[in-house]
Amino acid sequence: MTEVISLRIMVLLMVIMSSLALIADAKVYYVGGKQGWNQNPQLWLGDRTFKAGDILVFIYRKGKHNVAVYYDSFYYEDCAAPDNATTYTSGHDRVKLRKGYNYIISSVPGDCDDYFLAISPYAK
């Protein structure tokens, strides 16, 4: 009986250690660098490579922009956010990247078209 409990505890500890290793491996990126999430972040994005679990931080003046995150390119091409997009408005938002394309825009009217506040980072 105690052998079974010990084995379960060992397996649980291994799962926890693996999860912590993945978290520790995640990198944090400030979108737009010193410019923040203000204008043409595609220049900042360039050829950066990301992994699932990496964190993108969006700094902007609260109330001026927002960060809408979704995973369907159909809306991205139209510079729009679907109803099911997760939208952040704090001015200091953290987005954890999922594997694949992550479509991110400011859904404030005019931001995407006028300021090009749209990026689509790919996470491996």
Disulfide bonds with the S-S distance in Angstrom:
Cys79-Cys112 1.52
